[in-house]
Amino acid sequence: MNTNWGYQELTTYMGLRKLPKGLEEAFGEYTPVEAKELMPHDYYEKLLAPYELPTDLKDYLDQALEAVESDEKVLFFSTFFVWDMCSMRNKYDIDNYTELLPDSLGEYNDAYAFLLLLACVPVSEKEMYRRGIPLKYYEDIPHRMLRDQMRRYKETGRIDVEDMPWKMNFYTLTIFLLDRFLFIPYRHGERFRMFRSNATGKVVALAEAGCSYDAEGQLLDWGFPDEDESVSEEYSDRHGAKESDEDEQGRKNGNYYSHRKAAGDETFVTTLEETDDHITGYYMNPLGYTEKRLVTLDKKEYSTALSEDDWMIALHIPGGEGYTPERMHSSMTLALEFFGKYYPELDMKGFWSSSWLYDDRLRLILGDGRNITNVQDLMYRYSDGEDGSMLYIHLFKDMKNSLEDYECTTTLQREARRYLLAGKRFCTTGMMILKDEAFSGKPYFTDEDKKDLDRMVQARRMKV
């Protein structure tokens, strides 16, 4: 096999677009290997065997694999892709790969991304062996995605991969189910820092300078250099958030209800001033919004608890029963033990997550004492600039569904619909749980935090 092809030659030959950031630089670091197979064929058969594909569907995948392996340029670049997807460069970056759709495979183009993901499994298993991770922790992980992929393939004939960044976590064996929740290493990259009082243990988060917020303290833009879009606009664009003619004519759906703005046009931009003795910035209320007020921390009393690039454990919530504070606490304890044992080089500071379930507006419609609100009480919640699309999809199934016509079967659906029809909005919210609170379960918010939120709720008429 010729291993001297250049990056531009290969990407042009394959007709690849939307390639990950830094891929060309990674190609320059890659040590080519001569391969005749994209993956061991016995392993390929083993992965697909449980799904008993009809002959025509299995034949199509076999032929697609043969098409990859019979073209030296495609096979060469494909082995590089697998190496890169399983490497540390992308291992914990959930957004780098978005699609892999070549032109060079003809009728088999749609199967390409799926075959690459399959090829990641045996490579990633070698890393599991190296770390000494028992089989029980990862044996079923790729099948959590394969089950849905194969069901969809049987039902529709479609083998293209939807939401590639998320599914890549499973095929590269970087995500683990520990008790009730899924966990994956994650690097803190949002523009705020957290500080802990040496005397009381109280945690305070301050936004970095240049972050913009709306009248309800919801993030509009993190203020990263060279970013043209706001966080909310980027999120909405990813979910097809464009008002259609149907919306304008009155048949309102998720594209109308999920992207509402704050009740008020005022905005503010954060500042952060730091001296040898003090740091002054805008206070991020642990109940999920940033206040338009400055607080000053004495560095003799407060120590940094979380800063940019610190390692966290990203927490993801599978569907089903057991979404309780007790299960979250037990799962986080297991996760800290697991990563401490098998990934000792990662100094985990705690947990990060983002979900529609963390929005305090759910408390306004459900009241206290529910599993959703009880779990919220464990978290330091903050606005991460995302809108109500995630809630709409989870509660009303599809952004295209009309809210007025939707048949609600649960109290949560009914109350959320009532809230939206009354002109209000929901916002997906981020959260942090640092290691100390993961073990202790101590809440982050104070009575004063709750009073501040209540004042804003009243001022902005957020309650129906």
C-alpha positions as CSV (number, residue, x, y, z in Angstrom):
1,M,0.0,0.0,0.0
2,N,1.2,3.5,-0.9
3,T,1.4,5.5,2.4
4,N,2.7,8.7,0.9
5,W,-0.5,10.4,-0.1
6,G,-1.1,13.9,1.2
7,Y,-4.0,15.2,3.2
8,Q,-5.5,17.4,0.5
9,E,-5.1,14.7,-2.1
10,L,-7.0,12.2,0.0
11,T,-9.8,14.6,1.2
12,T,-10.3,15.8,-2.4
13,Y,-10.4,12.2,-3.7
14,M,-12.9,11.1,-1.2
15,G,-15.0,14.3,-1.5
16,L,-15.1,14.9,2.3
17,R,-16.6,18.0,3.9
18,K,-17.2,19.3,7.4
19,L,-14.1,17.8,8.7
20,P,-13.0,18.2,12.4
21,K,-10.9,21.1,13.6
22,G,-7.2,20.3,13.6
23,L,-7.6,17.2,11.4
24,E,-4.9,18.2,9.0
25,E,-2.5,18.9,11.8
26,A,-3.3,15.5,13.3
27,F,-2.7,13.8,9.9
28,G,0.8,15.3,10.0
29,E,1.4,13.5,13.3
30,Y,0.0,10.2,12.2
31,T,2.3,7.2,11.7
32,P,0.9,5.4,8.7
33,V,0.2,1.7,9.0
34,E,-0.3,-0.8,6.2
35,A,-3.7,-2.4,6.6
36,K,-5.8,-4.7,4.4
37,E,-8.9,-4.5,6.6
38,L,-10.7,-1.6,8.2
39,M,-11.3,-3.8,11.2
40,P,-11.0,-7.6,11.9
41,H,-13.8,-9.2,10.1
42,D,-14.6,-11.7,12.9
43,Y,-15.1,-8.7,15.2
44,Y,-17.3,-7.0,12.6
45,E,-19.5,-10.2,12.5
46,K,-19.5,-10.4,16.3
47,L,-20.8,-6.8,16.7
48,L,-23.6,-7.3,14.2
49,A,-24.6,-10.9,15.1
50,P,-27.1,-10.1,17.9
51,Y,-29.3,-8.1,15.5
52,E,-30.0,-10.8,12.9
53,L,-30.2,-8.4,10.0
54,P,-32.2,-9.5,6.9
55,T,-30.0,-10.7,4.2
56,D,-30.3,-7.7,1.9
57,L,-29.4,-5.3,4.7
58,K,-26.4,-7.4,5.8
59,D,-25.3,-7.7,2.2
60,Y,-25.3,-4.0,1.8
61,L,-23.1,-3.4,4.8
62,D,-20.7,-6.2,3.7
63,Q,-20.5,-4.6,0.3
64,A,-19.9,-1.2,1.8
65,L,-17.1,-2.6,3.9
66,E,-15.6,-4.2,0.8
67,A,-15.9,-0.9,-1.1
68,V,-13.8,0.8,1.6
69,E,-11.2,-2.0,1.8
70,S,-10.8,-2.4,-2.0
71,D,-9.9,1.3,-2.5
72,E,-6.3,1.9,-1.2
73,K,-6.8,5.6,-0.7
74,V,-10.1,5.2,1.1
75,L,-8.8,2.5,3.3
76,F,-5.6,4.4,4.2
77,F,-7.5,7.5,5.2
78,S,-10.1,5.5,7.0
79,T,-7.5,3.9,9.2
80,F,-6.3,7.4,10.0
81,F,-9.8,8.5,10.9
82,V,-10.2,5.6,13.3
83,W,-6.8,6.4,14.9
84,D,-7.9,10.0,15.3
85,M,-11.3,9.3,16.6
86,C,-9.8,7.0,19.3
87,S,-7.0,9.3,20.1
88,M,-6.7,11.7,23.1
89,R,-7.1,14.6,20.7
90,N,-10.8,13.8,20.3
91,K,-11.4,11.4,23.1
92,Y,-13.2,13.9,25.3
93,D,-14.3,16.5,22.7
94,I,-18.0,15.6,22.1
95,D,-18.4,18.1,19.3
96,N,-15.5,17.7,17.0
97,Y,-16.8,15.1,14.5
98,T,-20.1,16.2,13.1
99,E,-20.5,14.1,9.9
100,L,-18.4,11.8,7.7
101,L,-20.1,11.6,4.3
102,P,-17.8,10.9,1.3
103,D,-18.6,11.0,-2.4
104,S,-16.1,8.3,-3.5
105,L,-18.1,5.2,-2.4
106,G,-21.1,5.8,-4.6
107,E,-24.1,3.9,-3.4
108,Y,-22.3,3.1,-0.1
109,N,-21.5,6.7,1.0
110,D,-24.2,6.6,3.6
111,A,-22.7,3.6,5.4
112,Y,-19.3,5.1,5.8
113,A,-19.7,6.8,9.1
114,F,-21.3,3.8,10.7
115,L,-18.5,1.5,9.5
116,L,-15.9,3.8,11.0
117,L,-17.7,3.8,14.3
118,L,-17.7,0.0,14.3
119,A,-14.0,0.0,13.6
120,C,-13.4,2.1,16.6
121,V,-14.6,-0.6,19.0
122,P,-11.8,-3.1,18.7
123,V,-9.2,-0.3,18.8
124,S,-10.8,1.2,21.9
125,E,-10.9,-2.2,23.6
126,K,-7.1,-2.3,23.5
127,E,-7.1,0.8,25.6
128,M,-9.5,-0.8,28.1
129,Y,-7.2,-3.7,28.4
130,R,-4.2,-1.4,28.9
131,R,-6.0,0.4,31.8
132,G,-7.1,-2.8,33.3
133,I,-10.8,-1.9,33.1
134,P,-13.0,-5.0,33.6
135,L,-15.1,-6.1,30.7
136,K,-18.4,-5.5,32.6
137,Y,-17.9,-1.8,32.4
138,Y,-17.7,-1.5,28.6
139,E,-19.0,-4.7,27.1
140,D,-22.5,-3.3,26.4
141,I,-21.5,0.3,25.8
142,P,-21.4,0.2,22.0
143,H,-24.6,-1.8,21.9
144,R,-26.4,1.0,23.6
145,M,-26.1,2.8,20.3
146,L,-26.1,-0.2,18.0
147,R,-29.5,-1.4,19.3
148,D,-31.2,1.9,18.1
149,Q,-29.1,2.1,14.9
150,M,-30.0,-1.5,13.9
151,R,-33.7,-1.0,14.7
152,R,-33.8,2.1,12.6
153,Y,-31.9,0.3,9.8
154,K,-34.5,-2.5,9.8
155,E,-37.5,-0.2,9.9
156,T,-36.4,2.4,7.4
157,G,-33.4,1.1,5.5
158,R,-31.3,4.1,6.6
159,I,-27.8,3.4,8.0
160,D,-26.5,7.0,8.1
161,V,-25.5,8.1,11.6
162,E,-27.5,10.8,13.4
163,D,-25.8,12.9,16.1
164,M,-22.4,11.5,15.4
165,P,-20.6,13.4,18.3
166,W,-22.8,11.8,20.9
167,K,-22.7,8.2,19.4
168,M,-18.9,8.4,19.0
169,N,-18.6,8.4,22.8
170,F,-20.1,4.9,22.9
171,Y,-18.1,3.3,20.0
172,T,-14.8,4.7,21.3
173,L,-15.7,3.4,24.8
174,T,-15.2,6.7,26.6
175,I,-18.5,6.7,28.4
176,F,-19.5,4.4,31.2
177,L,-22.8,3.5,32.9
178,L,-22.3,3.5,36.7
179,D,-25.5,2.7,38.5
180,R,-28.2,5.0,37.0
181,F,-26.2,7.6,35.0
182,L,-23.7,7.7,32.2
183,F,-20.3,9.4,32.7
184,I,-17.5,10.6,30.5
185,P,-14.4,12.8,31.1
186,Y,-14.9,16.4,30.2
187,R,-12.8,19.6,30.3
188,H,-14.3,22.8,31.7
189,G,-14.3,25.3,28.8
190,E,-17.1,27.7,29.7
191,R,-16.2,31.2,30.7
192,F,-16.6,31.2,34.5
193,R,-14.6,30.3,37.5
194,M,-15.7,28.9,40.9
195,F,-14.3,29.8,44.3
196,R,-14.6,28.1,47.7
197,S,-14.6,29.8,51.1
198,N,-11.8,28.4,53.3
199,A,-13.9,29.2,56.4
200,T,-17.4,28.1,55.5
201,G,-17.0,26.0,52.3
202,K,-19.5,28.2,50.4
203,V,-18.9,28.1,46.7
204,V,-19.3,31.2,44.5
205,A,-19.1,31.3,40.7
206,L,-18.2,34.4,38.8
207,A,-18.5,35.0,35.1
208,E,-15.5,36.0,33.1
209,A,-15.4,39.5,31.6
210,G,-17.3,40.0,28.3
211,C,-20.2,37.6,28.9
212,S,-23.6,39.1,27.9
213,Y,-26.9,38.3,29.7
214,D,-30.5,39.1,29.1
215,A,-33.0,40.7,31.5
216,E,-33.6,37.3,33.2
217,G,-29.9,36.6,33.7
218,Q,-29.8,34.1,30.9
219,L,-26.7,33.9,28.8
220,L,-26.7,35.5,25.4
221,D,-23.0,35.1,24.5
222,W,-20.0,33.7,26.4
223,G,-17.8,36.4,24.7
224,F,-15.3,34.0,23.3
225,P,-12.8,35.7,20.9
226,D,-13.7,35.4,17.2
227,E,-17.2,34.1,17.8
228,D,-19.9,35.7,15.5
229,E,-22.9,33.9,16.8
230,S,-24.5,34.0,20.3
231,V,-24.7,30.8,22.2
232,S,-28.5,30.8,21.9
233,E,-28.4,31.4,18.1
234,E,-25.9,28.6,17.6
235,Y,-28.0,26.2,19.6
236,S,-31.2,27.1,17.9
237,D,-29.6,26.8,14.5
238,R,-28.4,23.2,15.3
239,H,-32.0,22.3,16.0
240,G,-33.5,23.9,12.9
241,A,-34.9,26.9,14.7
242,K,-36.4,28.9,11.9
243,E,-40.0,30.2,12.1
244,S,-42.0,28.8,9.2
245,D,-45.0,30.2,7.4
246,E,-47.1,27.9,9.4
247,D,-45.8,29.6,12.6
248,E,-46.8,33.0,11.3
249,Q,-50.2,31.7,10.3
250,G,-50.9,30.5,13.9
251,R,-50.0,26.8,13.9
252,K,-47.3,27.3,16.5
253,N,-44.8,24.6,17.2
254,G,-41.4,24.2,18.9
255,N,-39.8,26.7,16.5
256,Y,-42.1,29.3,18.0
257,Y,-42.2,28.4,21.7
258,S,-38.7,27.2,22.3
259,H,-36.8,30.4,21.2
260,R,-38.6,33.1,23.1
261,K,-36.7,36.0,24.5
262,A,-36.6,37.4,28.0
263,A,-39.5,39.4,29.5
264,G,-37.6,42.7,29.1
265,D,-35.1,44.1,26.6
266,E,-32.4,45.0,29.1
267,T,-29.1,43.3,28.8
268,F,-25.8,43.5,30.6
269,V,-22.2,42.5,30.0
270,T,-20.0,41.1,32.7
271,T,-16.7,42.5,34.0
272,L,-14.1,40.8,36.1
273,E,-11.4,42.7,38.0
274,E,-8.6,40.9,39.8
275,T,-5.9,42.2,42.1
276,D,-3.4,40.4,44.3
277,D,-5.9,40.6,47.2
278,H,-9.4,40.5,45.7
279,I,-11.5,39.4,42.7
280,T,-14.7,41.2,41.7
281,G,-17.2,39.9,39.2
282,Y,-20.9,39.3,38.5
283,Y,-22.5,36.7,40.8
284,M,-23.8,33.5,39.2
285,N,-26.7,32.5,41.4
286,P,-26.7,28.7,42.0
287,L,-30.3,28.5,41.1
288,G,-29.6,29.0,37.4
289,Y,-29.1,32.6,36.3
290,T,-26.5,35.4,36.6
291,E,-27.4,38.4,38.7
292,K,-26.8,42.0,37.6
293,R,-24.7,42.7,40.7
294,L,-21.0,42.6,41.5
295,V,-19.5,40.6,44.4
296,T,-16.0,40.9,45.8
297,L,-14.1,37.9,47.1
298,D,-11.1,38.2,49.4
299,K,-8.4,35.9,48.2
300,K,-7.3,35.2,51.7
301,E,-10.7,33.7,52.4
302,Y,-11.6,32.2,48.9
303,S,-9.5,29.7,47.0
304,T,-10.1,28.7,43.3
305,A,-12.3,25.6,43.1
306,L,-12.7,25.3,39.3
307,S,-10.9,27.1,36.4
308,E,-10.6,26.7,32.7
309,D,-9.3,23.3,31.4
310,D,-9.9,21.6,34.8
311,W,-11.1,18.0,34.4
312,M,-14.7,17.2,35.2
313,I,-16.9,14.2,34.8
314,A,-19.8,14.9,32.4
315,L,-23.0,13.3,33.6
316,H,-25.7,12.2,31.1
317,I,-29.2,11.0,32.0
318,P,-30.6,7.9,30.3
319,G,-34.3,7.6,30.1
320,G,-36.2,5.5,32.6
321,E,-37.0,5.2,36.3
322,G,-34.7,6.1,39.1
323,Y,-34.1,9.8,38.6
324,T,-33.7,10.6,42.3
325,P,-31.2,12.4,44.5
326,E,-30.2,9.1,46.1
327,R,-29.4,7.4,42.8
328,M,-27.5,10.5,41.5
329,H,-25.5,10.6,44.7
330,S,-24.7,6.9,44.6
331,S,-23.8,7.1,40.9
332,M,-21.5,10.1,41.4
333,T,-19.7,8.3,44.2
334,L,-19.1,5.2,41.9
335,A,-17.9,7.5,39.1
336,L,-15.3,9.2,41.3
337,E,-14.1,5.9,42.5
338,F,-14.0,4.5,38.9
339,F,-12.1,7.4,37.3
340,G,-9.8,7.7,40.3
341,K,-8.8,4.1,39.8
342,Y,-8.7,3.7,36.0
343,Y,-7.9,7.3,34.9
344,P,-5.6,8.5,37.7
345,E,-3.9,11.0,35.4
346,L,-7.2,13.0,35.2
347,D,-7.6,15.1,38.4
348,M,-11.4,15.2,38.4
349,K,-12.8,18.3,40.2
350,G,-16.4,17.2,40.1
351,F,-19.3,16.8,37.7
352,W,-20.8,18.8,34.8
353,S,-24.0,18.4,32.9
354,S,-26.6,20.3,30.8
355,S,-30.3,19.5,30.6
356,W,-33.8,20.8,30.4
357,L,-34.4,19.0,33.7
358,Y,-32.3,21.6,35.5
359,D,-34.4,24.7,34.7
360,D,-35.8,26.3,37.8
361,R,-38.9,27.2,35.8
362,L,-39.9,23.6,36.3
363,R,-40.3,24.4,40.0
364,L,-42.6,27.2,39.1
365,I,-45.0,24.8,37.4
366,L,-44.5,21.6,39.5
367,G,-43.7,23.0,43.0
368,D,-41.2,21.6,45.5
369,G,-40.8,18.0,46.6
370,R,-40.7,16.4,43.2
371,N,-37.8,14.2,42.0
372,I,-36.9,16.8,39.3
373,T,-36.7,19.6,41.8
374,N,-35.1,17.5,44.5
375,V,-32.3,16.5,42.1
376,Q,-31.9,20.2,41.2
377,D,-31.2,21.0,44.8
378,L,-27.9,19.1,44.6
379,M,-26.5,21.3,41.9
380,Y,-24.8,24.6,41.3
381,R,-26.9,25.6,38.2
382,Y,-26.1,28.3,35.7
383,S,-27.3,29.6,32.4
384,D,-25.3,28.2,29.5
385,G,-27.2,30.0,26.8
386,E,-29.4,27.2,25.5
387,D,-33.1,27.7,24.8
388,G,-36.2,25.6,25.3
389,S,-35.6,23.2,22.4
390,M,-34.5,20.3,24.5
391,L,-37.5,20.5,26.7
392,Y,-39.9,20.7,23.7
393,I,-38.3,17.7,22.1
394,H,-38.4,15.6,25.2
395,L,-42.0,16.6,26.3
396,F,-43.6,17.1,22.9
397,K,-41.5,14.7,20.8
398,D,-40.8,16.8,17.8
399,M,-40.2,20.5,17.1
400,K,-42.7,20.3,14.3
401,N,-45.5,19.2,16.6
402,S,-48.2,21.8,17.2
403,L,-48.4,22.6,21.0
404,E,-52.1,23.5,20.8
405,D,-52.9,20.2,19.3
406,Y,-50.6,18.0,21.3
407,E,-52.3,15.3,23.4
408,C,-50.7,15.5,26.9
409,T,-50.7,12.4,29.0
410,T,-48.6,13.5,32.0
411,T,-48.8,16.3,34.6
412,L,-45.5,17.7,33.4
413,Q,-46.6,17.9,29.8
414,R,-49.8,19.6,30.8
415,E,-48.2,22.1,33.1
416,A,-45.4,22.9,30.6
417,R,-47.9,23.4,27.8
418,R,-50.0,25.7,30.0
419,Y,-46.8,27.7,30.9
420,L,-45.8,28.1,27.3
421,L,-49.3,29.0,26.1
422,A,-49.3,31.7,28.8
423,G,-46.4,33.4,27.0
424,K,-43.5,32.1,29.2
425,R,-40.3,30.2,28.2
426,F,-38.0,27.4,29.3
427,C,-34.3,27.3,29.1
428,T,-31.9,24.4,29.2
429,T,-29.5,24.9,32.1
430,G,-26.0,23.8,32.9
431,M,-24.9,22.5,36.3
432,M,-21.8,21.8,38.3
433,I,-21.4,19.5,41.4
434,L,-17.8,19.7,42.8
435,K,-16.2,16.7,44.4
436,D,-16.9,17.9,48.0
437,E,-20.6,18.3,47.4
438,A,-20.8,15.1,45.4
439,F,-19.8,13.2,48.5
440,S,-21.6,15.4,51.1
441,G,-24.8,16.3,49.2
442,K,-24.6,19.8,50.7
443,P,-26.7,22.3,48.7
444,Y,-25.0,25.3,47.0
445,F,-27.8,27.9,47.3
446,T,-28.6,30.0,50.4
447,D,-31.9,31.5,51.6
448,E,-30.6,34.8,50.1
449,D,-30.2,33.1,46.7
450,K,-33.8,32.0,46.9
451,K,-35.0,35.4,47.8
452,D,-33.1,37.0,44.9
453,L,-34.6,34.5,42.5
454,D,-38.1,35.1,43.9
455,R,-37.6,38.9,43.4
456,M,-36.7,38.3,39.8
457,V,-39.6,35.9,39.2
458,Q,-42.0,38.6,40.6
459,A,-40.4,41.4,38.6
460,R,-40.4,39.5,35.3
461,R,-43.8,37.9,36.0
462,M,-42.3,34.5,35.3
463,K,-44.9,32.6,37.3
464,V,-48.3,31.8,35.8
